[in-house]
Amino acid sequence: MKRFGKLDRRHFVQLATVAAGAAVLPSAAFAGKIKVAGIYTQPIQQKWDARLHLACDAAAKAGKIDYKFSEKVANTDYVRVLREYAESGVQLIVGEAFGISKEARKVADDYPNVAFLMGDPFKPHGKNFAVFDNYIHEPCFLMGMIAGSMTKSNKIGMVGGYPIGEVNRLFHAFMNGALSVNPKVQFKVNFIGSWYDPPKAKEAAFAQVETGVDILYAERAGVVDAAREKGILAFGNVNDMNKEENGKDVVVTSALWHMESAINNAIDEVAAGKFKAANYKEWTMMAKGGATLAPYYEFDGKISADIKAKVAALQADIMAGKHTVEINDKQPKSTF
Amino acid sequence: MDWLELFISAGFWAAMLRIAAPLIFGTIGELVCERAGVLNLGIEGIMTMGAMTGWMWVFQGGSLWGGVMFAAFVGAMFGLLHAIFVVHLGLSQHVSGIGITLLASSLSYFVFRMILPDSTTPPKITPFQPINIPGLSDLPFFGEAFFSHTPLTYLALAIIPVAIYCIYRTPVGRAVRMAGENPVALEAQGIDVLHIRTGAVMVGSALMAIGGAYLTISAFDAFFFGMINGRGWICIALVIFASWKPGRALFGALLFAGLDAFQVRAQQLAGGAIPYQFFLMLPYLLSIGAMIVISKSMRYPKALLVPFRRGDRI
C-alpha cells in the first residue's frame, strides 16, 4: 500500500497552496466518480467477500466509482488499513467489522467525512457508520419448501461452518420451509468449526448420508461434492453452486446474496451528500434485491408444478411485504 | 447404544482411512526429517505448496499422477531450502521452519492468484476416483470400508511398510538414523552427514507435499488459501506420539482420524446436550492424553535440533 512520506515544511506549503487552489475551483470539476475502497479479511475468492467485491467491481465497471481494495487483511491489521484508506481521501469504505466492531467505530468517529458501510452484527453508529449483514433466510425458506417436497427418505442433512447468527437463521429458515410442505421431515446438523475445509465438510456430509439423508443443504464448500459422489441432491448457499461449484444435476437451486443494491444505494447517498448511518439489513433481503433464489436450470422439470407454484406465490408475497420469514438466530440441532 | 453402533458402520472405517491418508504422508515425511536430526516446521507451508502445485498441474492439463510427482518435486525444493539453512548453515531449525511455512503458504496463494486472478469461486478439476478392486470391493462391509478408496489413499498405506523397510533395513536408512543419533560416528564411517541430512529433509518434504496434494486432488477438487487448516501441526504431534517409529505413526494417524470420524458422527446425534465444540475438540484432547501416557517410553533422536559442523569438538 502506498504510504505518505514525511511532510517537511516546504512540501507542506506546496501542498497547502494546491489544496487552497483546489478548494476555490468549482466542485463540479471533481464531481462524478466517487472514490470507494473495499477492505476484506479474506481473499476475494472467498465467496462472502466475493459478493462485496463483485458488487463494487460492477459499479466501477459501470463508471460510477473509482474502486480500490485490499484483501486478506487480518483483524489485527484492519484498523491500520482502515485509517490509511480514510486518510487517502476515499469517500466510501466497504468492509467487514465482525471481530473489531468497537475499533472500527472509533475510526469512523475520527473521519466524519468518510462513509463506512461495514458488515457488522451490531447497530449503526454516529453519522457515518452504516452496517449490513446477510439476511438471505427468505430464499432459504423457499429452498426448504422445494427440499421438503423432493426428499424421499424425509431426512435432510445440513453442514455449516460455525453456529453464528448469520448461519443459524439460514438453517432455521430452510428447516421451517421444508416442514411447511412436509411435516415428516427430520434433520441432521453438523458444524465443521472452519469457514473453509472442504475435505472436512465432505466427511460431515458423508456421515449424514450414512444415516439415510437424501438431500443436503450446502452452507459450506465440499458438501456439493459429497452429494455428487453419493448421487443425491443438494441446495446451495450465497453463490450459484449449480454453475460455480460444479453442481450440474446435483444442486437444485441456491439462495443467492447480492450486495449490488446495497452498495449502489450507499454510493448514491454519498454522491448526493446524504449518507446515513443506517442498518442495511433489508437491502440484503429479497424485497430490495439483496437476495434471490437461483434458477432451477436442469431441475426445472423435476420439481413438482404444485411446489413451484407455491414457491412463486410465497416469493411474490415476500416481495410485496405480505409475508415475513421468521429470523431465528439460535443454534440449530439435529432432530433425529 | 447409538455411539457404539457408529463403530460397526462401514462408513466410519472408510472415513477414518480418508482422514488419515494426508496425515500419514505428512507424519512419515516429518519422521524421516527428524530421524536425520532435523526438525521441519516448514511442514504446514510445504503441505500448502503441495496442495497448490499438485492441483495446478492437473488444472493445467497434466495427469493426476503427474500432479503428485510435481507436488513432490516442489516439496523437495522447499526441503532443500530448509536444509541449506539448517543443515549447511547450521541456523535455528525452529526459525527456519516457521519461515519456510510462512513463505510457502503465502507464495502458494500468490502463485495461484497470479495464474488465476478471477474473483469467482476457486475452479475445480476431476480428482482421483475410488477404484473398484474386483472381488474385494464387492465384499459386504469390508468392501465399503477398506476397498473403496482412491489410489492415493492406498499409496498412503503403502508408504508405511516401505518407510519401515528403508529406515531399518537398508544402509541408507541406517545412515539416516545415525545422522539423527550420532552424526560424528557417521562422519567417522566416511559418510557425509550434511548430504544424508539434506537428502532426508528433501525426501521428507516431498512426502509432506504429497500429503497436501492429497487434499486437493483426492479428498477435494479445488485449492484455496488456508485449506491445510493445521494438519501439518498435527503431523508434528503425531511424530512425537509415534516416538519416531513409522509403525506407531500409522497407528497414531489412524487413531486421530478415527476420533475425527467419530466426532463428526457423534456430533450429529439428536438430543445431545454436549456442545458441538466439544466433539471438534475430542481428537485433539484424546491425542494429548495418549501422548501423556506414552511419554515415559519416548525416545527421541539424540542429535535432533543439533547442527552438525564438520570438525567441531563435542
HADDOCK unambig.tbl for C-alpha pairs under 7 A between the chains (distance, minus, plus):
assign (segid A and resid 44 and name CA) (segid B and resid 119 and name CA) 5.64 0.50 0.50
assign (segid A and resid 45 and name CA) (segid B and resid 119 and name CA) 4.92 0.50 0.50
assign (segid A and resid 45 and name CA) (segid B and resid 120 and name CA) 5.58 0.50 0.50
assign (segid A and resid 45 and name CA) (segid B and resid 121 and name CA) 5.59 0.50 0.50
assign (segid A and resid 45 and name CA) (segid B and resid 122 and name CA) 6.52 0.50 0.50
assign (segid A and resid 46 and name CA) (segid B and resid 121 and name CA) 6.98 0.50 0.50
assign (segid A and resid 47 and name CA) (segid B and resid 121 and name CA) 6.54 0.50 0.50
assign (segid A and resid 50 and name CA) (segid B and resid 119 and name CA) 6.43 0.50 0.50
assign (segid A and resid 50 and name CA) (segid B and resid 120 and name CA) 6.92 0.50 0.50
assign (segid A and resid 188 and name CA) (segid B and resid 268 and name CA) 5.91 0.50 0.50
assign (segid A and resid 189 and name CA) (segid B and resid 268 and name CA) 5.65 0.50 0.50
assign (segid A and resid 190 and name CA) (segid B and resid 267 and name CA) 6.69 0.50 0.50
assign (segid A and resid 190 and name CA) (segid B and resid 268 and name CA) 5.76 0.50 0.50
assign (segid A and resid 196 and name CA) (segid B and resid 227 and name CA) 6.31 0.50 0.50
assign (segid A and resid 197 and name CA) (segid B and resid 227 and name CA) 5.50 0.50 0.50
assign (segid A and resid 198 and name CA) (segid B and resid 220 and name CA) 6.62 0.50 0.50
assign (segid A and resid 199 and name CA) (segid B and resid 215 and name CA) 6.88 0.50 0.50
assign (segid A and resid 199 and name CA) (segid B and resid 219 and name CA) 5.67 0.50 0.50
assign (segid A and resid 199 and name CA) (segid B and resid 220 and name CA) 5.87 0.50 0.50
assign (segid A and resid 203 and name CA) (segid B and resid 15 and name CA) 6.76 0.50 0.50
assign (segid A and resid 204 and name CA) (segid B and resid 264 and name CA) 5.70 0.50 0.50
assign (segid A and resid 207 and name CA) (segid B and resid 265 and name CA) 6.02 0.50 0.50
assign (segid A and resid 210 and name CA) (segid B and resid 11 and name CA) 6.85 0.50 0.50
assign (segid A and resid 244 and name CA) (segid B and resid 121 and name CA) 6.27 0.50 0.50
assign (segid A and resid 333 and name CA) (segid B and resid 270 and name CA) 6.94 0.50 0.50
assign (segid A and resid 334 and name CA) (segid B and resid 268 and name CA) 5.94 0.50 0.50
assign (segid A and resid 334 and name CA) (segid B and resid 269 and name CA) 6.49 0.50 0.50
assign (segid A and resid 334 and name CA) (segid B and resid 270 and name CA) 4.72 0.50 0.50
assign (segid A and resid 335 and name CA) (segid B and resid 270 and name CA) 5.21 0.50 0.50
assign (segid A and resid 336 and name CA) (segid B and resid 269 and name CA) 6.78 0.50 0.50
assign (segid A and resid 336 and name CA) (segid B and resid 270 and name CA) 4.93 0.50 0.50
